[in-house]
Amino acid sequence: MWIKTSGSLSENVFQLTTPVSTHMLVVGDASSLVDTGLACCVDRLSEELEKCLGEGQGPDLIFITHAHFDHVGGLPALRERFSGIEVLGSPASAELLRDESYSKSVFEKNKQCAEAMGLEFAVDEAAWTKGCQIDRVIGDGDGVDLGDGVEVKLISSPGHSADSVSYLVSPDAALAAGEAVGWYGGRDLVANCFSDSFAQYVTSLDRLSGLDLKILSFPHSGAITGELISKYFLNVRETADVFREQVKARMDQGELVDEVVAAFLSDWQTQNITPEGPFAEEQTETLREMVKAAAAASASTE
């Protein structure tokens, strides 16, 4: 089943949906949210949180899958609205967010998205930067006990980005993977998303596909359950190899990176894989990095 709306996914796992993102909320004795979406969408995310947790109640913990602007942008506002939140993430994500130039780029992208969506983002950059940080670093295989028998475990999943990680929830067998496993669009429509390394991306796919999962959560397109999960992993793994082969064939014919990107972008637009609005430019740049990564992977095997 493909579930896009807010609601319960299992006994301890809930999905929260905003106009641009979907989030996994895990509830034991303590509650945890995976990623925060854009800064300008925090009002809607907060409403969804309070529906599940109670009026005025926010998560105790926030887990970050990676430090891209649309995954960490809402951190400062959520901290301000709900006191006592602790933010957890990988060493690589923590390092990125401590970098002044990187943090500034994340701030600017959130500001641009707010303007494109006609939403308010009247935030002081210094205050935002201070709030957009990771409090506790955890590594591959580290588990966090939420109480009442519920655990969230970090699984290193690089490829989409160097700092990408996933979170496995037990006993619900639910995985929040960020874009480490690509994107699902329904009816066998899948898209890969490896802007850092093709080799690491497929290694992460293979590792995560070996898990016994009941729920697979995506950051922008809801969650899938049951038999759809194994089918999805087979599909997205196959399309990754096809993409690499197509990039190699085009570049062997003498096409430049920009020409290859333009060709794939046209196909993606036809399939409605490329989003409109504030994410369109970012998706095009991701495609460019994917072409470079696929070309590098092909060159390394020759």
Secondary structure, DSSP 8 states (H G I E B T S, - for coil): -EE-SSEESSSSEEEEE-SS-EEEEEESSSEEEE----GGGHHHHHHHHHHHH-TT---SEEE-S---HHHHTTHHHHHHHSTT-EEEE-HHHHHHHH-HHHHHHHHHHHHHHHHHHT------HHHHHHHSS-SEE--TT-EEEEETTEEEEEEE-TTSSTT-EEEEEETTTEEE-TTTT-EE-STT-EE---SS-HHHHHHHHHHHHTS--SEEE-SSS-EEETHHHHHHHHHHHHHHHHHHHHHHHHHHTT--HHHHHHHHHHHHHHTT-S--GGGHHHHHHHHHHHHHHHHHHHHHT-
